[in-house]
C-alpha cells in the first residue's frame, strides 16, 4: 500500500507551517513519526484556540 501523495503534501505543509522545519527534515522522518508530529501540532492548535 502506498501513502497518498496529497496526504503527504498536507503533512509536510502542516509541519513546516507550524514548526518551520525544512521539507528535507520532514521527509527524513519515518511515517509514524510524521503522523505523530501532525497530531501533536493539532493538539497544540486546539488547546490554544480553546484558551484564547
C-alpha positions as YAML, in Angstrom:
chain: A
units: angstrom
residues:
- id: 1
  name: UNK
  ca: [0.00, 0.00, 0.00]
- id: 2
  name: UNK
  ca: [1.37, 3.41, -0.90]
- id: 3
  name: UNK
  ca: [0.78, 6.56, 1.05]
- id: 4
  name: UNK
  ca: [-1.32, 9.11, -0.81]
- id: 5
  name: UNK
  ca: [0.80, 11.87, -2.29]
- id: 6
  name: UNK
  ca: [-1.80, 14.52, -1.42]
- id: 7
  name: UNK
  ca: [-1.81, 13.42, 2.22]
- id: 8
  name: UNK
  ca: [1.99, 13.51, 2.35]
- id: 9
  name: UNK
  ca: [1.99, 17.06, 0.97]
- id: 10
  name: UNK
  ca: [-0.61, 18.08, 3.57]
- id: 11
  name: UNK
  ca: [1.54, 16.70, 6.39]
- id: 12
  name: UNK
  ca: [4.66, 18.43, 5.07]
- id: 13
  name: UNK
  ca: [2.86, 21.77, 4.74]
- id: 14
  name: UNK
  ca: [1.27, 21.45, 8.19]
- id: 15
  name: UNK
  ca: [4.52, 20.68, 9.99]
- id: 16
  name: UNK
  ca: [6.54, 23.22, 8.00]
- id: 17
  name: UNK
  ca: [3.97, 25.94, 8.64]
- id: 18
  name: UNK
  ca: [3.83, 25.41, 12.39]
- id: 19
  name: UNK
  ca: [7.38, 24.35, 13.21]
- id: 20
  name: UNK
  ca: [9.30, 25.96, 10.31]
- id: 21
  name: UNK
  ca: [11.15, 22.72, 9.59]
- id: 22
  name: UNK
  ca: [12.59, 22.18, 6.13]
- id: 23
  name: UNK
  ca: [10.96, 19.82, 3.67]
- id: 24
  name: UNK
  ca: [14.07, 17.64, 3.76]
- id: 25
  name: UNK
  ca: [13.91, 17.34, 7.56]
- id: 26
  name: UNK
  ca: [10.23, 16.44, 7.45]
- id: 27
  name: UNK
  ca: [10.74, 13.86, 4.69]
- id: 28
  name: UNK
  ca: [13.56, 12.30, 6.74]
- id: 29
  name: UNK
  ca: [11.00, 11.42, 9.43]
- id: 30
  name: UNK
  ca: [9.53, 7.94, 9.49]
- id: 31
  name: UNK
  ca: [5.85, 7.85, 8.53]
- id: 32
  name: UNK
  ca: [4.65, 7.17, 12.09]
- id: 33
  name: UNK
  ca: [6.83, 9.98, 13.47]
- id: 34
  name: UNK
  ca: [5.46, 12.45, 10.92]
- id: 35
  name: UNK
  ca: [1.90, 11.43, 11.79]
- id: 36
  name: UNK
  ca: [2.70, 11.82, 15.48]
- id: 37
  name: UNK
  ca: [4.00, 15.36, 14.93]
- id: 38
  name: UNK
  ca: [0.88, 16.34, 12.98]
- id: 39
  name: UNK
  ca: [-1.20, 15.05, 15.88]
- id: 40
  name: UNK
  ca: [0.85, 16.97, 18.43]
- id: 41
  name: UNK
  ca: [0.54, 20.18, 16.41]
- id: 42
  name: UNK
  ca: [-3.23, 19.68, 16.10]
- id: 43
  name: UNK
  ca: [-3.42, 19.25, 19.87]
- id: 44
  name: UNK
  ca: [-1.46, 22.47, 20.45]
- id: 45
  name: UNK
  ca: [-3.61, 24.41, 17.97]
- id: 46
  name: UNK
  ca: [-6.84, 23.13, 19.51]
- id: 47
  name: UNK
  ca: [-5.67, 23.91, 23.03]
- id: 48
  name: UNK
  ca: [-4.57, 27.43, 22.05]
- id: 49
  name: UNK
  ca: [-7.91, 28.09, 20.36]
- id: 50
  name: UNK
  ca: [-9.85, 26.99, 23.43]
- id: 51
  name: UNK
  ca: [-7.71, 29.14, 25.74]
- id: 52
  name: UNK
  ca: [-7.77, 32.22, 23.54]
...
